[in-house]
Amino acid sequence: MARLFLFAMLLAVFVAIVIILVSIWQRAALAGQRALRPMFGPNQEGQMAPTAFQKVAYAALIVLLFGVATGWLGGM
């Protein structure tokens, strides 16, 4: 009888841990969706239009990656 009770307690703890992890995962996913939502709404395709800052950041990233890969900015 004690083994059955121990198994039931172990199963209850496992289910509780799974429920807690799923709720944390869902909260994190919703927070990410809220953070990535465009300020003035999506464009016609439903995606965010790139801003000037994003374009500059992508260009700087490409230059940085090219420099590191060729050794100009510290690849050696």
C-alpha positions as CSV (number, residue, x, y, z in Angstrom):
1,M,0.0,0.0,0.0
2,A,2.9,2.3,0.8
3,R,4.4,1.7,-2.6
4,L,1.1,2.7,-4.3
5,F,0.9,5.9,-2.2
6,L,4.5,6.7,-3.1
7,F,3.9,6.1,-6.8
8,A,0.8,8.4,-6.7
9,M,2.8,11.1,-4.9
10,L,5.6,10.8,-7.5
11,L,3.1,11.0,-10.3
12,A,1.5,14.1,-8.8
13,V,4.8,15.8,-8.4
14,F,5.7,15.0,-12.0
15,V,2.4,16.4,-13.3
16,A,2.9,19.5,-11.2
17,I,6.4,20.1,-12.6
18,V,5.2,19.6,-16.2
19,I,2.3,22.1,-15.6
20,I,4.6,24.7,-14.1
21,L,7.1,24.3,-17.0
22,V,4.4,24.6,-19.6
23,S,3.0,27.7,-18.0
24,I,6.5,29.3,-17.9
25,W,7.0,28.4,-21.6
26,Q,3.7,29.9,-22.6
27,R,4.4,33.1,-20.7
28,A,7.8,33.4,-22.3
29,A,6.3,32.9,-25.8
30,L,3.6,35.5,-25.2
31,A,6.1,38.0,-23.9
32,G,8.2,37.4,-27.0
33,Q,5.2,38.0,-29.3
34,R,4.3,41.2,-27.5
35,A,7.9,42.5,-27.7
36,L,8.2,41.7,-31.4
37,R,4.8,43.3,-32.3
38,P,5.3,46.3,-34.5
39,M,4.5,49.7,-33.0
40,F,2.2,50.9,-35.7
41,G,0.8,47.6,-36.8
42,P,1.9,45.1,-39.5
43,N,2.1,46.0,-43.2
44,Q,-0.1,44.3,-45.8
45,E,1.8,41.0,-45.7
46,G,1.5,40.8,-41.9
47,Q,5.2,41.3,-41.3
48,M,7.1,44.3,-39.9
49,A,8.7,46.7,-42.3
50,P,12.4,47.1,-41.7
51,T,13.3,50.4,-40.1
52,A,16.3,52.5,-41.0
53,F,18.0,51.4,-37.7
54,Q,17.5,47.7,-38.6
55,K,19.0,48.3,-42.1
56,V,22.0,50.0,-40.6
57,A,22.4,47.3,-38.0
58,Y,22.3,44.6,-40.6
59,A,24.9,46.4,-42.8
60,A,27.2,46.8,-39.8
61,L,26.8,43.2,-38.9
62,I,27.8,42.1,-42.4
63,V,30.8,44.3,-42.4
64,L,31.8,43.1,-38.9
65,L,31.4,39.4,-39.9
66,F,33.4,40.0,-43.1
67,G,36.2,41.7,-41.2
68,V,36.4,39.0,-38.6
69,A,36.3,36.2,-41.2
70,T,39.1,37.8,-43.3
71,G,41.2,38.8,-40.3
72,W,40.9,42.5,-40.6
73,L,39.2,43.0,-37.3
74,G,40.7,40.4,-35.1
75,G,40.2,37.0,-36.8
76,M,43.9,36.2,-36.3
